[in-house]
Amino acid sequence: MSWATTPPPPQYSRDKQARPQYPSNLGSGISTLAWAPDNQTLASGSDDKSIRLWDVSTGKQHPHPLHGHHHYIYTIAFSPKGNILVSGSYDEAVILWDIRTRHILRTLPAHSDPVGGVDFIRDGTLIVSCAGDGLIRIWDTGTGQCLRTLVHEDNAPVTSVRFSPNGKFVLAWTLDSCLRLWNYVDGRCVKTYQGHSNAKYSISGAFGVYGGGSGGGTGASNDDDEMVVAKKAFVVSGSDDGRIVWWDVISKEVLQSTEAHEGVVLGVDTRDEEGGGLVVSGGIDKTVRIWERGKVEDHIHDDDDDDEVGGKGVDGVKEEKG
């Protein structure tokens, strides 16, 4: 099934003088959305520099928008308890908001380029941010102190970040067609995933589990200085060329590459269920698509059989009909 969506976001640029080019009829477009953990509130960040909170049951806006950024809002995320919201903007700052009082808790002069992504760790004590300056920064939620700065030697612009479900790693999307998994405590890049195309647009993805697992658990531990992650964990991402690509977290093998949209796939997210799950994708073709996941382990391709890595997929993924 598919639904019409708003026009796509601007292309990402490292040039601080470059400004995003929106369609003239877009007005104050909405660039980012986030559900509160209680599922009763939705937050939106827009080009008018405001963040607005919406009552999901009534569709009405809470009376007081959050004002504090000086440029487009590009990324937001709720803390696990829902009492704090973090936002990143083209003004290069990260702001923490008290949801109850609607006031700014603190403003972090986080980056020297527009902030592309923010996320909370699962217990809410840490925040991660990224930007076109190529830096990934880990922040203490309580003090606002920068605890760690991660940067790859290639210094590619970083457009999106996510903590792993177990909170031990950070996954980063970069404009050199790579996803990198970082052990942020040691400051090491432990895995690099390749196979998609991403050199122009800000895209994102998610973690998930396959092969009968459920609950999104991506458990991890260190063994002989190597990362060991739950056996059936995967990473999924959009791609500039219209595909959705899945990787096994441990082996880095491409589990599946699916022709999903006409043009860039800007965002992908997952919902894990017993024996399968759902994947949702949004593209520059103005559609949102829901995909049903089958059992990947029954269909993982043989490296010698290139036909198995086609658009119809290797784990039985199919588009759900509306």
N, C-alpha and C positions, 0 to 999 in steps of 0.2 A: 504494500500500500504506500501511497505517497501523498504529501500535503504540500501546498504552496508555502514558500517561506519568504522572508525578507531578502532583499538584494545582498550579495556577498560582501564581506568586509574588504578593506583595501589591501593591496599588496604590501608586504613588509619591506621596509627599507632601512639600511644602516645609516643613511644620510640624514642627519638631524635636521637639515633644512628642508628635506622633502616632506610633504604633507600628503596624507591619504586622499585619493581622488574618489569621491562618492558621486553617484548619480545625482543630478541637479534636483530631482524630485524627491529625494530621500528624506530631506530635512534632518531632524535630530534622530538618526538611526540608533537602534539598540545593538550593541556589539557583543554583549555577554549576559548570561543568565545563570542563576544558581538557586537550587532548592535549599531551604532551611532543613535541618535534620528532622524536624517534626512534620515536614511535608505540608504545613499550613501556610507558609510564607514563601514567596518567590521574590528574589532580588534581581533587578535589571540595572545594567550600566549602559550609559548612552553617550552620544556625541555632544549633548548639552552640558557635559561635565558633572552630571548628577547621577546618584544611585537612588533608585526608588524601590520601595518594599510594597508588595502586593498581597492582599488576602486571597488565598487560592479559592476559598469557598464562595466568596462574593464577587471576586474579580475587581474589587475596588482597591485603589491606591491608599496606602497609609498617608496621613496628612502632611508629614514632614519629610521631604526628600533629604538625602545626605549630600551636603555640599562641602567641598574642600579641595578637590582637584582643580587644576588650572588648564586641563586639556581633556581630550576624549578619554573616557573610561574604556579600557580594553579587556580587563580580566577581573573577576571577583570570585571569592570562595568563602563559605561559612566555616566556622570552627565546628568540631564535632558536637559540642553542646548547643550550638546555635546562638550563643551570646555575643560572639565577635564576628565581624565580617572584615575580610582583608580585600583590598582593591589595588590594582595596578593601572597606570595611565600613561598616555603619551607625554605627560609632564615629567616622566622619569622617576616618579615617586611611588612608594608603597604606603598606603594608609590603613591603619587598624581602627575600626569603628565599634563603639559600644552600641549594640542593637537596642538595648532597653532605653537608654537616654538619647540615642541618635547623635551622640557627640563623638568627636575624634579622640581616640585613646592616645595615639602617637602617629607622627608622620616620619617615615624613614626616607632619607635621601639615598635611594637604593642603587640607582644606576646612572649611566651617562648616555643612555639611549632609551627610547620608549619601552615600557615594561610589557612583555608579551604574555607572561604567565605567572600565577601565584597558586599556592596550595597549602593546606594545613596537613600536618602529620596526624595520625589517627587519634592521639591523645590530646591534641591541640596545643602542645607545648612548643612546637616549632613551626615555622613558616618557611617555604621556599619561594624564591622569586627568580625570574630570568629576564633577559633583555637582548636587544640587538648588539650590545657591547660585547657579547660572547660570554658573559659572566652568569653563573648560577650562585645565588647567595642563600645561606641558611641563617635564619633569624630566630632569636629567642623571643617568643610571644610576650612573655612577662616583662622583659626589660628593653626590648627593641635592639639588643646588641647583635651585631653580625658575628656569628660564631664560626663561619667557614665560607670561603669563596672558592668555587670550583671553576676552572677554566681549562679547556682542552688546548693542546698545543696548536691546533689549526685555528682556534679562536673564531669559529663560525658563529654567526648570530643564532641565539637560542630563542625559539618562538613559543615554546610551551614546556611545562614541567609538571610532573606528578610524583608524589611519594608512593612507594610500593605499599600494598595493603598492610604489610607487617611493619612498615615504618623504618626499615633498615636501609632502604635505597631510594634514589631519586632517578626517575626516567626523564630524559630531556630530548626534545625534538630540535634539530639544528638544520640550517639551510645549506648543508652539504650532503643531503640525502642520507643522513644517519640518525638513528636513535641510539642514545648512549645511556647505559645504566651505571650510576655512580654509587659507590660506597662513600657517602659524604663524611663519615667519621674519619676514615683514613685519607679522604681526598683522592681516591683512585677511581678511574673508569674501569669497570670490571667486565662489561659486555658492550659490544657495538653491533647493532642490527642494521643490515643493509638489504636492499631489494626493492624498496619503493623509490619514488622520485619526489624530491623536495628541495628546490633551490630558489623558489620564488614566493611562495605563499606561507602564511602562518597556519599550520595544520596541527591537529592534536589526535589523541587516541586514548587507550585505556589498557588496564590489566584485566585478566580473566582467567578462568580455569576451564579445562576440557577433559573429556574422557571419564565422565561420571562424577567429577568433583563438583562441589557447590559452595556458595557463600563467598566467592571471590578471594579465598585465602591464597596468598602467595607467600607461604612461609619460607624463611631463609635462615641460613646459618653459615658460619665460616668454617671451612675444613681445609687444612693445609694451605691457608692463605688464598683459597679459591672460594668463590661464592657457590653455595648449593641451595637451590630454590626448589619448592615443591614440585614433584615430578611432572605434573600436568598443568603447569602455569603457562599462560601465553601473554604476548603483547600484541596489540592490534593498532593499526594506524591508517589514516587516510593517505592520499598520495596526489601529487600534482597532475598525474595522468589519468585520474578517474578511477583508480583501483582502491580496494581495501586489502591490506596485507597483514597476515598473521605470522608471528614467529613463536617458536618454542623458546621459553625464557632461558633454559639451560644450554641447549645445543645451538641456539641462534638460527636454526634451520627455518626456512620459510615453509610454514605448514600449508598456507593457502594464499593465492593471489586472485582476487575476484574483481572482474569488471563491474563497477558499482554505479557510477554516475557518468554523465557526459560533461567532462571537465573536472576541475579540482574537487577532491573530497576534503572538505575543510575540517570536519569533526566526526569522531567516532566514539561511541560509548557502549558499555556492555551491561547486561544483567544476567548473572549466573543462576541457573536452576538445576535441579537434580536431573542428570542425564542430558543436559544441553543448555539452552539459554537463548537470549536474544542479543542482537547487535543492532544499534541504530546509527545511521550515517546521514550526514547533511552535506550537500554539495553546492557548487557554484551554479548548477543547473536549476536551482530554486526548488529542490525537492528534498524531503526527508524520507528515508526508507528504513523499514524494519526488516531484519533478517533473522531467520531461525537457524540456530546452530545445531548440527547433528553431532555425532561422536567422531571426533577427529582421529582417534587412535585406530579406527577401523579403516581409515582411508589415507593415512599419511603416505605421501608419494615415495616411490623408489627414485633415488638420484639418477638412475640410468633411464628413467622413463619420463621424458620431457612432456609427454602428452598429459600427464597427470597434474601439471601445474598450470592449468588453463582457467578460463573464466568460469567454468562450471564448478570449480573448486575441488578440494581434496577431503573435505570433511562434511560434505552433504549440505553445505550452506545453501539456502534457497531464499528467494524473496517471498515474503508473505503477501498473499494477494488480498487486496482491499475489497 
